[in-house]
Amino acid sequence: MDLTPYVDNLRRELAVAADASGDEARSLAERLSAPLESAARLTLLNVLSAAMGEVTRDLAPGSVDVRLRGLDPEFVVTPPPVPEPVREAREPVAAPVVAAPPAGEAEDGTMVRINLRLPAHLKGRAESAAAAEGLSVNAWLVRAVSVSLDGGGRASAPGRGEDSGGRGFTGWVR
């Protein structure tokens, strides 16, 4: 993105304001143009960076970065990963069963609190998944984090790995 037109516009506006005040003001405006150009570019970069931060929050898990190439900013967009399609398994596959630890118990006996902020659409899906497995959202999240960190296997509640037709499903859903 070329910032030159915006900086040139600022110079023109300063010159117009100085013309209204005479030769001394015009001379001062010319001397201030170079330092103001640097300040204007820095301010524009700060505004763009803040805006891309907000866009990134809405685009999560994707992102938009602002990089400076020479004097001009460049936007780098990292789209969210495309979810793998869920595929039907040809033969029933036994999913590893990972039991959630009993409420209030950790390996060292200490529980800690964290503040997790989820986009609204993920919160609703997490609540639905927890309800479908008969767990609280907290227990479901603890199990999901534990499974993710301890091997990445798919967690399921006992007796829920297959439907009544004997077919199972494998894959990731986001």
C-alpha atoms as an extended CHARMM CRD file, in Angstrom:
* protein
*
       174  EXT
         1         1  MET       CA              0.0000000000        0.0000000000        0.0000000000  PROA      1               0.0000000000
         2         2  ASP       CA              1.5060000000        3.3000000000       -1.0650000000  PROA      2               0.0000000000
         3         3  LEU       CA              1.2260000000        5.9760000000        1.6460000000  PROA      3               0.0000000000
         4         4  THR       CA              2.6550000000        8.7300000000       -0.5900000000  PROA      4               0.0000000000
         5         5  PRO       CA             -0.7410000000       10.1260000000       -1.7230000000  PROA      5               0.0000000000
         6         6  TYR       CA             -1.8400000000       10.4800000000        1.9050000000  PROA      6               0.0000000000
         7         7  VAL       CA              1.4000000000       12.1780000000        2.9480000000  PROA      7               0.0000000000
         8         8  ASP       CA              1.2640000000       14.4680000000       -0.1310000000  PROA      8               0.0000000000
         9         9  ASN       CA             -2.2880000000       15.4200000000        0.8080000000  PROA      9               0.0000000000
        10        10  LEU       CA             -1.0750000000       16.3680000000        4.2960000000  PROA      10              0.0000000000
        11        11  ARG       CA              1.6560000000       18.5580000000        2.7440000000  PROA      11              0.0000000000
        12        12  ARG       CA             -0.9030000000       20.2750000000        0.4850000000  PROA      12              0.0000000000
        13        13  GLU       CA             -3.2070000000       20.9620000000        3.4250000000  PROA      13              0.0000000000
        14        14  LEU       CA             -0.3010000000       22.4230000000        5.4090000000  PROA      14              0.0000000000
        15        15  ALA       CA              0.7060000000       24.6240000000        2.4480000000  PROA      15              0.0000000000
        16        16  VAL       CA             -2.8670000000       25.9150000000        2.0430000000  PROA      16              0.0000000000
        17        17  ALA       CA             -3.0420000000       26.7590000000        5.7490000000  PROA      17              0.0000000000
        18        18  ALA       CA              0.3500000000       28.4960000000        5.5880000000  PROA      18              0.0000000000
        19        19  ASP       CA             -0.6020000000       30.5050000000        2.4720000000  PROA      19              0.0000000000
        20        20  ALA       CA             -3.4020000000       32.1130000000        4.4520000000  PROA      20              0.0000000000
        21        21  SER       CA             -0.8790000000       33.4490000000        6.9850000000  PROA      21              0.0000000000
        22        22  GLY       CA              1.8150000000       34.9720000000        4.7460000000  PROA      22              0.0000000000
        23        23  ASP       CA              5.4220000000       34.3730000000        3.7150000000  PROA      23              0.0000000000
        24        24  GLU       CA              6.7870000000       33.6320000000        7.1940000000  PROA      24              0.0000000000
        25        25  ALA       CA              4.1790000000       30.9090000000        7.7910000000  PROA      25              0.0000000000
        26        26  ARG       CA              4.8080000000       29.4820000000        4.3020000000  PROA      26              0.0000000000
        27        27  SER       CA              8.5520000000       29.2540000000        5.0750000000  PROA      27              0.0000000000
        28        28  LEU       CA              7.8380000000       27.5690000000        8.4200000000  PROA      28              0.0000000000
        29        29  ALA       CA              5.4780000000       25.0860000000        6.7270000000  PROA      29              0.0000000000
        30        30  GLU       CA              8.2050000000       24.1500000000        4.2150000000  PROA      30              0.0000000000
        31        31  ARG       CA             10.6890000000       23.5240000000        7.0520000000  PROA      31              0.0000000000
        32        32  LEU       CA              8.1270000000       21.4040000000        8.9550000000  PROA      32              0.0000000000
        33        33  SER       CA              7.1350000000       19.2740000000        5.9460000000  PROA      33              0.0000000000
        34        34  ALA       CA              9.9750000000       16.7330000000        6.2400000000  PROA      34              0.0000000000
        35        35  PRO       CA              9.5440000000       16.0100000000        9.9830000000  PROA      35              0.0000000000
        36        36  LEU       CA              5.7690000000       15.9240000000        9.5660000000  PROA      36              0.0000000000
        37        37  GLU       CA              6.0890000000       13.3690000000        6.7500000000  PROA      37              0.0000000000
        38        38  SER       CA              7.8870000000       10.9480000000        9.0870000000  PROA      38              0.0000000000
        39        39  ALA       CA              5.3470000000       11.5170000000       11.8420000000  PROA      39              0.0000000000
        40        40  ALA       CA              2.4320000000       11.0960000000        9.4110000000  PROA      40              0.0000000000
        41        41  ARG       CA              3.8400000000        7.8110000000        8.0500000000  PROA      41              0.0000000000
        42        42  LEU       CA              4.3900000000        6.4790000000       11.5690000000  PROA      42              0.0000000000
        43        43  THR       CA              0.8710000000        7.4810000000       12.6100000000  PROA      43              0.0000000000
        44        44  LEU       CA             -0.6420000000        5.8360000000        9.5150000000  PROA      44              0.0000000000
        45        45  LEU       CA              1.3490000000        2.6490000000       10.2020000000  PROA      45              0.0000000000
        46        46  ASN       CA              0.0970000000        2.6130000000       13.8080000000  PROA      46              0.0000000000
        47        47  VAL       CA             -3.5070000000        3.0250000000       12.6450000000  PROA      47              0.0000000000
        48        48  LEU       CA             -3.1230000000        0.2580000000       10.0450000000  PROA      48              0.0000000000
        49        49  SER       CA             -1.5010000000       -2.0460000000       12.5880000000  PROA      49              0.0000000000
        50        50  ALA       CA             -4.3200000000       -1.4790000000       15.0970000000  PROA      50              0.0000000000
        51        51  ALA       CA             -6.9430000000       -2.0610000000       12.3860000000  PROA      51              0.0000000000
        52        52  MET       CA             -5.2770000000       -5.3070000000       11.2880000000  PROA      52              0.0000000000
        53        53  GLY       CA             -5.2100000000       -6.4140000000       14.9310000000  PROA      53              0.0000000000
        54        54  GLU       CA             -8.9890000000       -6.0710000000       15.0340000000  PROA      54              0.0000000000
        55        55  VAL       CA             -9.3650000000       -7.8730000000       11.7020000000  PROA      55              0.0000000000
        56        56  THR       CA             -7.1380000000      -10.6850000000       13.0020000000  PROA      56              0.0000000000
        57        57  ARG       CA             -9.3240000000      -11.0930000000       16.1000000000  PROA      57              0.0000000000
        58        58  ASP       CA            -12.3740000000      -11.5210000000       13.8490000000  PROA      58              0.0000000000
        59        59  LEU       CA            -10.5110000000      -13.8010000000       11.4220000000  PROA      59              0.0000000000
        60        60  ALA       CA             -9.0420000000      -16.1250000000       14.0840000000  PROA      60              0.0000000000
        61        61  PRO       CA             -7.4580000000      -18.6040000000       13.7060000000  PROA      61              0.0000000000
        62        62  GLY       CA             -6.2740000000      -16.7860000000       10.5570000000  PROA      62              0.0000000000
        63        63  SER       CA             -4.4210000000      -13.4820000000       10.7150000000  PROA      63              0.0000000000
        64        64  VAL       CA             -3.5040000000      -10.2880000000        8.8870000000  PROA      64              0.0000000000
        65        65  ASP       CA             -0.0780000000       -8.7510000000        9.4520000000  PROA      65              0.0000000000
        66        66  VAL       CA              1.2780000000       -5.3770000000        8.4020000000  PROA      66              0.0000000000
        67        67  ARG       CA              4.8830000000       -5.4700000000        7.2070000000  PROA      67              0.0000000000
        68        68  LEU       CA              6.9720000000       -2.5170000000        6.2180000000  PROA      68              0.0000000000
        69        69  ARG       CA              8.6780000000       -2.8570000000        2.8260000000  PROA      69              0.0000000000
        70        70  GLY       CA             10.7570000000        0.2580000000        2.2200000000  PROA      70              0.0000000000
        71        71  LEU       CA              8.5130000000        3.1450000000        3.1950000000  PROA      71              0.0000000000
        72        72  ASP       CA              5.2500000000        1.3990000000        2.3720000000  PROA      72              0.0000000000
        73        73  PRO       CA              3.2260000000       -1.0960000000        4.4080000000  PROA      73              0.0000000000
        74        74  GLU       CA              2.2980000000       -4.4640000000        2.9610000000  PROA      74              0.0000000000
        75        75  PHE       CA             -0.5300000000       -6.6840000000        4.1780000000  PROA      75              0.0000000000
        76        76  VAL       CA              0.1110000000      -10.4020000000        4.6500000000  PROA      76              0.0000000000
        77        77  VAL       CA             -3.0480000000      -12.4870000000        5.0300000000  PROA      77              0.0000000000
        78        78  THR       CA             -2.8720000000      -15.9510000000        6.5590000000  PROA      78              0.0000000000
        79        79  PRO       CA             -6.2770000000      -17.5730000000        6.0090000000  PROA      79              0.0000000000
        80        80  PRO       CA             -7.7060000000      -19.9530000000        8.5960000000  PROA      80              0.0000000000
        81        81  PRO       CA             -6.8360000000      -23.5940000000        7.9130000000  PROA      81              0.0000000000
        82        82  VAL       CA             -9.3430000000      -25.4740000000        5.7950000000  PROA      82              0.0000000000
        83        83  PRO       CA            -10.9290000000      -28.2210000000        7.8780000000  PROA      83              0.0000000000
        84        84  GLU       CA            -10.4010000000      -31.7550000000        6.6980000000  PROA      84              0.0000000000
        85        85  PRO       CA            -13.6270000000      -33.3210000000        5.4940000000  PROA      85              0.0000000000
        86        86  VAL       CA            -15.1490000000      -35.9300000000        7.7480000000  PROA      86              0.0000000000
        87        87  ARG       CA            -15.0220000000      -39.2710000000        6.0200000000  PROA      87              0.0000000000
        88        88  GLU       CA            -16.9790000000      -42.3730000000        6.8120000000  PROA      88              0.0000000000
        89        89  ALA       CA            -14.8410000000      -45.3000000000        7.9840000000  PROA      89              0.0000000000
        90        90  ARG       CA            -15.1280000000      -48.4660000000        5.9270000000  PROA      90              0.0000000000
        91        91  GLU       CA            -14.5650000000      -50.6940000000        8.9350000000  PROA      91              0.0000000000
        92        92  PRO       CA            -15.3000000000      -49.9160000000       12.5530000000  PROA      92              0.0000000000
        93        93  VAL       CA            -12.2280000000      -48.4550000000       14.1870000000  PROA      93              0.0000000000
        94        94  ALA       CA            -11.8600000000      -48.5650000000       17.9400000000  PROA      94              0.0000000000
        95        95  ALA       CA            -11.2070000000      -45.0540000000       19.1780000000  PROA      95              0.0000000000
        96        96  PRO       CA             -9.0130000000      -44.7350000000       22.2470000000  PROA      96              0.0000000000
        97        97  VAL       CA            -11.0360000000      -43.9950000000       25.3280000000  PROA      97              0.0000000000
        98        98  VAL       CA             -9.7220000000      -41.1630000000       27.4140000000  PROA      98              0.0000000000
        99        99  ALA       CA            -11.5530000000      -40.6820000000       30.6470000000  PROA      99              0.0000000000
       100       100  ALA       CA            -11.8100000000      -37.2310000000       32.1310000000  PROA      100             0.0000000000
       101       101  PRO       CA            -10.2060000000      -37.0160000000       35.5600000000  PROA      101             0.0000000000
       102       102  PRO       CA            -12.7030000000      -36.7700000000       38.3810000000  PROA      102             0.0000000000
       103       103  ALA       CA            -13.7710000000      -33.2070000000       39.1060000000  PROA      103             0.0000000000
       104       104  GLY       CA            -11.3920000000      -31.4420000000       41.4630000000  PROA      104             0.0000000000
       105       105  GLU       CA             -8.5050000000      -33.8750000000       40.9560000000  PROA      105             0.0000000000
       106       106  ALA       CA             -5.3170000000      -33.0890000000       39.1200000000  PROA      106             0.0000000000
       107       107  GLU       CA             -2.1020000000      -35.0680000000       39.0860000000  PROA      107             0.0000000000
       108       108  ASP       CA             -0.6550000000      -32.9130000000       41.8510000000  PROA      108             0.0000000000
       109       109  GLY       CA             -4.0360000000      -32.1470000000       43.4110000000  PROA      109             0.0000000000
       110       110  THR       CA             -3.9940000000      -28.4750000000       42.4490000000  PROA      110             0.0000000000
       111       111  MET       CA             -6.6320000000      -26.8700000000       40.2590000000  PROA      111             0.0000000000
       112       112  VAL       CA             -5.9480000000      -23.5750000000       38.5260000000  PROA      112             0.0000000000
       113       113  ARG       CA             -8.2790000000      -21.1190000000       36.8670000000  PROA      113             0.0000000000
       114       114  ILE       CA             -7.7550000000      -19.6750000000       33.4120000000  PROA      114             0.0000000000
       115       115  ASN       CA             -9.8050000000      -17.2050000000       31.4390000000  PROA      115             0.0000000000
       116       116  LEU       CA            -10.6700000000      -18.6040000000       27.9870000000  PROA      116             0.0000000000
       117       117  ARG       CA            -12.3160000000      -16.3680000000       25.4090000000  PROA      117             0.0000000000
       118       118  LEU       CA            -13.9530000000      -18.1910000000       22.5160000000  PROA      118             0.0000000000
       119       119  PRO       CA            -15.7570000000      -16.7580000000       19.5090000000  PROA      119             0.0000000000
       120       120  ALA       CA            -19.5220000000      -17.1410000000       19.9860000000  PROA      120             0.0000000000
       121       121  HSD       CA            -19.8520000000      -19.7960000000       17.2840000000  PROA      121             0.0000000000
       122       122  LEU       CA            -17.1730000000      -21.9820000000       18.9480000000  PROA      122             0.0000000000
       123       123  LYS       CA            -18.6920000000      -21.5420000000       22.3970000000  PROA      123             0.0000000000
       124       124  GLY       CA            -22.0320000000      -22.8080000000       21.1370000000  PROA      124             0.0000000000
       125       125  ARG       CA            -20.4130000000      -25.7910000000       19.4300000000  PROA      125             0.0000000000
       126       126  ALA       CA            -18.3760000000      -26.6390000000       22.5580000000  PROA      126             0.0000000000
       127       127  GLU       CA            -21.5430000000      -26.4980000000       24.6950000000  PROA      127             0.0000000000
       128       128  SER       CA            -23.3750000000      -28.7640000000       22.2360000000  PROA      128             0.0000000000
       129       129  ALA       CA            -20.5150000000      -31.2690000000       22.1160000000  PROA      129             0.0000000000
       130       130  ALA       CA            -20.2600000000      -31.3360000000       25.9120000000  PROA      130             0.0000000000
       131       131  ALA       CA            -24.0250000000      -31.8240000000       26.2880000000  PROA      131             0.0000000000
       132       132  ALA       CA            -23.9990000000      -34.6300000000       23.7030000000  PROA      132             0.0000000000
       133       133  GLU       CA            -21.4140000000      -36.4720000000       25.8070000000  PROA      133             0.0000000000
       134       134  GLY       CA            -23.1470000000      -35.7260000000       29.1010000000  PROA      134             0.0000000000
       135       135  LEU       CA            -20.3000000000      -33.5420000000       30.3920000000  PROA      135             0.0000000000
       136       136  SER       CA            -20.0180000000      -30.0150000000       31.6600000000  PROA      136             0.0000000000
       137       137  VAL       CA            -18.2960000000      -27.5860000000       29.2950000000  PROA      137             0.0000000000
       138       138  ASN       CA            -15.3940000000      -27.3610000000       31.7420000000  PROA      138             0.0000000000
       139       139  ALA       CA            -14.9430000000      -31.1450000000       31.9020000000  PROA      139             0.0000000000
       140       140  TRP       CA            -15.2210000000      -31.3810000000       28.1140000000  PROA      140             0.0000000000
       141       141  LEU       CA            -12.5770000000      -28.6580000000       27.6480000000  PROA      141             0.0000000000
       142       142  VAL       CA            -10.2510000000      -30.2830000000       30.2160000000  PROA      142             0.0000000000
       143       143  ARG       CA            -10.5460000000      -33.5790000000       28.3570000000  PROA      143             0.0000000000
       144       144  ALA       CA            -10.0470000000      -31.9390000000       24.9560000000  PROA      144             0.0000000000
       145       145  VAL       CA             -6.9040000000      -30.1410000000       26.1280000000  PROA      145             0.0000000000
       146       146  SER       CA             -5.6010000000      -33.2890000000       27.8210000000  PROA      146             0.0000000000
       147       147  VAL       CA             -6.1490000000      -35.4060000000       24.6980000000  PROA      147             0.0000000000
       148       148  SER       CA             -4.5690000000      -32.7500000000       22.5150000000  PROA      148             0.0000000000
       149       149  LEU       CA             -1.4630000000      -32.5090000000       24.6920000000  PROA      149             0.0000000000
       150       150  ASP       CA             -1.1250000000      -36.2290000000       25.4700000000  PROA      150             0.0000000000
       151       151  GLY       CA             -1.0680000000      -37.6400000000       21.9670000000  PROA      151             0.0000000000
       152       152  GLY       CA             -3.7440000000      -36.0440000000       19.8410000000  PROA      152             0.0000000000
       153       153  GLY       CA             -6.0060000000      -39.0920000000       19.8410000000  PROA      153             0.0000000000
       154       154  ARG       CA             -9.7580000000      -38.6340000000       19.6310000000  PROA      154             0.0000000000
       155       155  ALA       CA            -11.5020000000      -38.7820000000       22.9880000000  PROA      155             0.0000000000
       156       156  SER       CA            -14.8760000000      -40.3910000000       23.3710000000  PROA      156             0.0000000000
       157       157  ALA       CA            -17.0530000000      -41.3890000000       26.2300000000  PROA      157             0.0000000000
       158       158  PRO       CA            -17.3700000000      -45.1330000000       26.8340000000  PROA      158             0.0000000000
       159       159  GLY       CA            -19.8850000000      -46.7760000000       24.5040000000  PROA      159             0.0000000000
       160       160  ARG       CA            -20.1030000000      -43.7700000000       22.1710000000  PROA      160             0.0000000000
       161       161  GLY       CA            -17.5010000000      -44.7170000000       19.5650000000  PROA      161             0.0000000000
       162       162  GLU       CA            -19.9690000000      -46.3970000000       17.2010000000  PROA      162             0.0000000000
       163       163  ASP       CA            -23.5530000000      -45.8900000000       16.2250000000  PROA      163             0.0000000000
       164       164  SER       CA            -26.1370000000      -48.6450000000       16.3680000000  PROA      164             0.0000000000
       165       165  GLY       CA            -25.3620000000      -49.6980000000       12.7740000000  PROA      165             0.0000000000
       166       166  GLY       CA            -21.7880000000      -50.6660000000       13.6670000000  PROA      166             0.0000000000
       167       167  ARG       CA            -20.2880000000      -47.8990000000       11.5430000000  PROA      167             0.0000000000
       168       168  GLY       CA            -17.8650000000      -45.3480000000       12.9530000000  PROA      168             0.0000000000
       169       169  PHE       CA            -16.7380000000      -41.9680000000       11.7320000000  PROA      169             0.0000000000
       170       170  THR       CA            -13.2170000000      -40.6100000000       11.7240000000  PROA      170             0.0000000000
       171       171  GLY       CA            -11.8610000000      -37.1460000000       11.0110000000  PROA      171             0.0000000000
       172       172  TRP       CA            -11.7350000000      -33.6900000000       12.5380000000  PROA      172             0.0000000000
       173       173  VAL       CA            -14.5720000000      -31.2470000000       12.6700000000  PROA      173             0.0000000000
       174       174  ARG       CA            -14.0130000000      -27.5500000000       13.2650000000  PROA      174             0.0000000000
